[in-house]
Structures are given as structure tokens and as C-alpha cells.
């Protein structure tokens, strides 16, 4: 039986390296009454049991409602999860980030986050945010920090600041229909050893929106491989760096959201999918990577 594909977060001055599943669980729109709460909780717990141990949330999602759902799902099994949350840019100040993190911890019913992200670039100086993150780490309230929705220039500016090079990940929109990060951002992060977390890997938003799962070529390639279009998109997102193979070359973590158990199972099964060169070539032809720098796709 093949081993589960994993992505390594590098060791820091305070934490050992850690290997995470290449597919985790997103929580955008949870806690908003769009699905029964018990279904949302059960889906997260089912994913955890299937090895999707990374759970990503944010204070923004449902105004904290998603964090409350996650907290309920992790009651009694917090140590089994790698827990990620995010702070609003306007809450990322020297003291406001401390208060925001503590509020997230209360909703999540835990005493620490494994990873805390700045949700997108804002007006508060990065030095302040980095100082707050370091204070949170020293207090044991976060283990690592990272960012979200940062483009390559913003990443370069971040890592040039004192303490900024310890940034663990950058979480951005990335899917087959939105490949803009492949031109500049993804190669830069690879030179720095900073993994990417891909939100909306199934294109709930972005350039193709509703068309991607129903695209004739996506459906045809998936059918040829005996998998669903959903599994094809996830396997494509977490594929090893081109020209390499094996887990060591994987540096993208996909975080799809699911509230139905069968969707959770489909997502977990995508970890076992290996895409052959012919399938990748067909997808490249239908959805070519950009030949120039494009604006970062954000939702």
C-alpha cells in the first residue's frame, strides 16, 4: 500500500520539522447555517479519521462560527489535528493580534494553534505583526506562523524583515483553472523552501468558477483514470514539482471543504491518485500555465 503523500514544514528554531498530509480540510462557509451543524462536525471528524489531519479555519469564516464548529469537532481529539487559523489584517497589530488569537483559541476550545496566518496583507506594518506572532509563540499559543494571499513581492518583503524568514507557508488560491502562481510566486517559494497551501482547489471561486468540474477534458481525463473530476483536481493540485517525483518534491497542500461524508471520502481517496505524464499533458493543453506574471487570484 503506497504511503500517504505528505508535505514537510521545515524545522524552526523552536519546532521540529513536521510532515503533513497533502490534502487537509477547509472550513470556509462552515458555521453559517448552510448545512446542519452536526453534519459539519461529523464531516470534519470523518476526515480526521481518514488521515486528513490538517484543518484550516479563520476568525473571518462565519464571524468565528467556523472556529466554533472546529472546536466541537476536535473535542477530545485535539492532539490528532494540525490546526490552522487566520487573523484579519486589521487585527494583526502588536496587541490586537494577541487578543484576536486568544478569541480564536476560545472558540476552538484549545490552548494553542499549530499554525497562525495573517489572512491577507494589510495596513499594519509587518514588523508589528511579526512581533505579535513571536509573543504568541513564546507564550505557547502558536507553534508556527505564516501568511495568506501574499504575492511574490510581498513574500520577499516579509522574509527580508527580522523574523520573517520563519514564515512556514503562504496560503493562496490555486487550482487547475487558476495557475497564475506558477509563473513567479510558486518558483520563488520553492527556492525559499516555503510550502504553499491551496485554497479553493476545486475552483469554487476564481477564473473558471462553475465550469471546471464539468469541463469536457476534465471529465474525460478523470473517466480514463477511473476517478471523479473532484479527485482529478485535487491530485493535480498536490502533484509533485514538475521534473521530480516522490514525496520529497511535494510542497502544495490542498484544503478542500466538504460537509457530506461521501465528499470527505472522495477527497481522502485522492491522496492515492498518481497522475501519469499523458494525463498531465492533456490538462496542460486544456488549461495552459501563464507565460507572464499575472495578478494574484484572490477571493
ABEGO torsion letter per residue (X at the ends): XBBBBBBBBBBBAABBBBBBBABBBBABGBGAGABBAAAAAAAAAAAAAAGBABBBBBAABGGGAAAAAAAAAABGAAAABBBBBBBBAAAABAAAAAAAAAAAAAAAGBABBABBBBABBBABBAAAAAAAAAAAAAAGABABBBBBGBBAAAAAAAAABBGAAABABBBBBBBAABAAAAAAAAAAAAAAGBBBBBBGAAGABEAAEAAAAABAAAAAAAAAAGBBAAAAAAAAAABBBBGBBEAAABABBBBBBBABAAAAAAAAAAAABBBBAAAAAAAAAABBBBABBBBBBBX
